Amino acid sequence: MTPLLHRIAADASIATDASIAADASIATDASIAADARVSADPTAAARPLAFAILHRGDEPHVDVLAGDVVDVDRLADIPLGGDEVLALVPFRQVRERGFAAHDDGAPLRCLVVRERERVPLRDAIAALPDRAPVVGDLAVDIDDDTYAGIVRRVLEDEIGRGEGANFVIRREFTGTTDAPPAHAVLAWMRALLEHERGAYWTFAIHTPGLSAVGATPERHVSSIDGLVTMNPISGTFRHPVAEPTTEDLVAFLSDVKEREELIMVVDEELKMMSAACPDGGRMRGPFLKRMSRLTHTEYELEGTTARDPREVLRLTMFAPTVTGSPMRNACRVIARHETTGRGYYAGVLARFTPAPGSPGGYDLDAPILIRTAYVDGAGNVRVPAGATLVRHSDPLGEVAETRVKASGVLQAIGAIPRLAGAAEAGSGEPAAAASAHPAADPRVAALLAGRNRDLAPFWSTPQAAVAARGRTVLVVDAEDDFTNMLAHQLRHLGLDARVVPWGEAPDEASEDLVVFGPGPGDPRNPADPRIARLRELVAARLEQGRPAIAVCLSHQVLADLAGLPIAPLPAPRQGLQLEVDVFGEPARVGFYNTFTARAADGSRTPRLDLDVSADATGAVVALRGASVASIQGHLESVLSPDGLDVLARLVDGVLAPGLVAADTGAA
C-alpha cells in the first residue's frame, strides 16, 4: 500500500486553478511553520499537499515526503529541529559568500517533513499519472546566434583578459501548460523514471507557486557521518542515435577540451574541500557517467569534517561545473553576461536527514539543480541549460551542448518528440539499464587510468602527518580559493598557515612568512583596488626584508615592481600543464594565466636584483632573491605533480635552511 503517494496523486488530479491560487500565502517564520499542519489549513481540502518524490541512483524504491513549507533568509536558518527537511536553495543564495548574483527574489524554500513513506519503484510509477500534460509555445529566451555571440565575448573579454579559466553561461527553454503544477510534475516524474537513466537524483517537488521536476546527474555535496563527498562532473559526449561505440568514447576521452574541462572543475572543487575539511580532499576516479543521451566524465572527492552540514553547504556554494573558476569572479562574469536571475538553476536541492551521530545531528545530501523543469502557478514552464566555456570552446558547439543538456527534460515533459526507439510513455517500467557499455573496453579503461598519471599524487594518496615546525604563514587571498589549497599544502609542510582576504591583510604582517596568492585580472591595472592593494602589500613586505612568496597574479605584481614588462600571452594558459625549469630543477606544473612577465632566463631584474627563471619564449616562470621567491604556476593545483616539492624548495629558500624537511611526502 502507498497511501501517501496515492493521496498526493489523487489530490493533484482534482486540483483546480482556484485552489492553487489559494496557496498565495505560506508560513515564513520557522517557529510558526514548525507547529503548522496541512490538515489545519482551511484551504487544504481544496489543494494538493506540499510534497516531494525522490529517487536516488539505482535504488529500487522512491521516497515520498509531505509536510509544511517555510521560507528562510539564510542557510543557517534552515530549521533543523529534529524533523527531516528538504531545501530548495536558489542561486542568489551565493550572496551569503559575498559573491555577485542577480537578486530575482527566489526564496530559500524548505519542506519540513511531517509524513513520509518508501514505495517500490514499480509501484510508484504505477501510482503516478500516465499521461504527461502538453507543453506548448516552446521557445528559447536567447536564440542560437545570440548565444554563440555571448560565447565569443566571454572567450575574448573574460578568459582572454585573465578573468578566469572557465565560465558557465545559461539560457532557458520556455513553454506553457494548462495542467495544475502538482499534476504536471507528477506526470513528468513518471516519464523521467520510465526513460531517463544514470541520474543521481530523479525528483518532483510541489510547493505553493513553485514546482519542479528533474533528473540531475550530479551530486554537489554530501556530508554523511562527517564524510564530505563532492562529485565534479564535466566533459560532455553527445550520444549518436545508435548506441555509442568504443571508437566514439575513445575520441571523446582523447579530446583536449573535454579533458581540461574536467580537471579545471576538480581543481575548483578541491578548493572548496580544503575550506570545508581540515584534511583537504582526496580524489577518486575518473569514471564515466552515462545517461540516456549523454556521457560525462567525473571524479569523486572525499574529506572529513566536524562542521554543521549547513555550514558545509555554505562553504561549497556553488558547483564550478555550473558557475566557473575562480568562483568569485565566475559569479561576476555570470552577472555581466546573464541579464536575469538564475532562479534555482545551479543551486541545490538539499536533503537534511536526522542523524544523531553526525556533526550538527544531521546528514546532508545535495544534488545540483540542473536538467530540471520549473512550472509556476500560471503554467509557465522553464528548462534552463548551460555550457562550460573554456579556451578551446567552439561557439556553435556550445550552442548544441545546451540543447542536448535540456533535451532529456524537454522530451519528458512532451515539449519535443522522443528519439526513435524510445520506450512508449506509460509503459510502467523503470528506464532500462544500459546495454553492454564500451567503457569496459581496455582502450577506454586505459585512457581513463592514464589521466591520473599526469596529476598531483598529493590529492589522490593518503597524507602522512607532519610535525609542526614552529613557523607561521599568512596566506593573502587575492580572490581565488586556490589559496585554501596552498594553505593546506603549507600545513602539510609543518607550517601554521592562516588565510586572510586581500582587503584585510595588514601592511606589516607578524607571521614568519607571507604568501601572496593567485587571483583573476590584469596585473597592469592600478585602477583595480585589488591590484593596487596587492602592490602595496608586496612592496611593504619587500621593504621590511622579511620572507615572502608570490604566486601567479601576485608573481606578476612582484615582477612589475621588479621592473619587468608584463604582457598578454599569445594564447591563454588556463588549465594547462607544462614542464618548466625552476632554477635548474625540471618540474611539471599547472598554469592558469593569461598574462606573463618577460625576461631572459638567467638574467636579473632591473629593480630588486632578482634572479630570473624563464622558458624558451622568455615567459618568466619564477623569481627569487634573498628573502623572496615567486612562481607563475599553481603549485597547489592537481595539474602540478611536482608542485609540493617545488613549494617546499621555495619555502626553504626564503626561510632559514632546515626549517622544512626535504622529504615532502609528495612521491
Steps between C-alpha positions, in 0.01 A plus 500: 500500500616853423243719677703822499598476134144407398365795701748737335412369152127516572521854637701611199248354256211704643692821561345811348655826400306672775628266768856550380453874520397454863860401566613862470571530871743266676680496830823700502595462864670173592346488847148543362560246222626246750156491664298520180326201344358468150179358645452816709509726195142590393603482133669159536199301385496698175865472404786249486739445785848646480700193408817356354569165331863397485675215320873465557728326252417132450303458823195270459268743679394864515459716810176694530506803729226746599487780751505869571666773296715772653717760326817616677763763428828318559632147494560520874125561543400164346292356786690192615301438815464123477287464186627406158526806273523532123628842390484661157805729500495769228810627323464847653587341836863517387490859623549352848860445393526861383477401134305684230158379383188657352241515778189349341327441833501120469438378856711257699207263541487219754264204514486396866403135474200379706413187300715259307484161337729279293342348189639232263601666175254311277213570739590868504503519120161329488355749749609805300292652216566312175433786261739792504336843460563678173760777497446752225650826378855359519757776465848593617578826676836543320508385138789294363679788325476726802624227734793426268583871512500492881738203489738695276491802732572287807795336323642834388407737783517270803726198442709701252557774760587280792167506683494123542549155354141400421150638530149356467239716327138385495198550282144380553253300295146613580145385444154493656261238631135504605550223756510578873866501611464210746347277233757611242810419708359162604434400139839628388664315788352178364637575154848561642490179704395307189751654259800657676787297639820587681356785707637561848150614605172497310250713685173691500418770752186707538460803726276807476587688181815296437516148358794318343587166345837378383764232452827648619820306430714667762536497874629837609586411858404248764604475863424157645627434852762770444622361165470777243474395135491717190451369149637725224361397161604661176580415142195421289475225237176527303380152407430423137154365414643148524682369806843664548790291382844450648640724228255775601613486862869483410460817293312670786758407764783612271349846449716770662209733577300230676800387704600852607140589581478222758840563661422870544180425692684241710746773597214733586320246717824407676517867599160460664596172666810668645273762660236257630731219616810543719676215317412636155359265240603179328395418147387166360443428134459593228181318413253512214152624589254371242152642458238444233629753248835604645812356657709714736830445677515541877711478813398452861666714768491402867602661829390508862350781705340584833305793352122539511369382160348843434847650533643234268237603246579870544873448449438305179247731331495424209639236267759629250349263244206744480678827582870507407844570645611681704166498675475862617588639160284242325201647682596847377534372143160328522344824625657689209388261225170368634242776523255322733520305823561126487218400731598153619722408207846408637362503855435180692218285635634424847364213708577521872433170677517466880814305600589532869862390452576746219629858534206727580280193549420476128627342179488699177449389139483783247488447122543791260184640348565439132302303237189633675166648389323764708131585479324780683137544597423672170624202295824658383766234444878559499788262428840670549819357352858624482831420332850511649712747306877442495781631280438225238123557480326513164196734523279283280603190695395669824164593345446133417607395851227708667237340277619147574515565874142627498368229268442226758272717710338660194412155368368388839264797518388447142645824368701320228454154343677198643784337311415210275508174693418656837256310723137593470365739764298331769687169479512480878858371495810678630754613243698201378855459615766579246594224262858373498698818529814554292656650817609144580721498191870504599566804283239704687618375839859587409408854397315555828782360712757694299351832602631461855859436395545871434317623812634586845514192723465728803125523434440128439714325762490496882701780658722410792491727804788750509648643819449872559804715418410789727466755221194699396375592153249763390339412163346801327191409298489707180152365415590149394427215739813326376633670815313237706692225320826691543435536873425129526830411332690743723348331805610168357853644494471558875417871490215670688309671217197726505319670211381864493323692220714757323291784644573388856873428469719727714784711359741345747409139563656342808512151347833342413395466135241673283372320191327732255247290316359474149198682362329613181557821309756715322807568718567818298177664616571722803141629486386161629494538882607138546802536271596830663478349849708197398770735374499682834515178701779344293700824503460532877624145558799560272580818688500305826735244349298217652423164330235503226380278216277622216283277282350560153334846505713601799810372316409735214459788747846424642646481148350840420648649818833346395487688170406218263250558217161325535307403187219266393603157378432418133245247631376466859653223709184424693504148639820404316776272632854585391841355579716795601842563648487663845856615567656185365236255621253361243140497620155423363276784609145613425449851361191723512624827354420736218782749572873442549812690594773503235877458551792284393570186698791549740475879494439732796215744536561875443372576850526286816780296337304174486614184318282409201395153389326517160395259227627500143244765396613743771192445717616532861435183699649604836693772684713485813703720729645492850162475678249491215395251232218478252348252257266551206346153518261358755703260713186407693306396188414140423677576171833533688651154569820669618329791669551401863872440450543839331301671776722341764813626321360852472410503869846369592655770284331792676507364857808393693639171361376180655161625620315285250580133457640402165266200488164656414315172457388603153645195327 
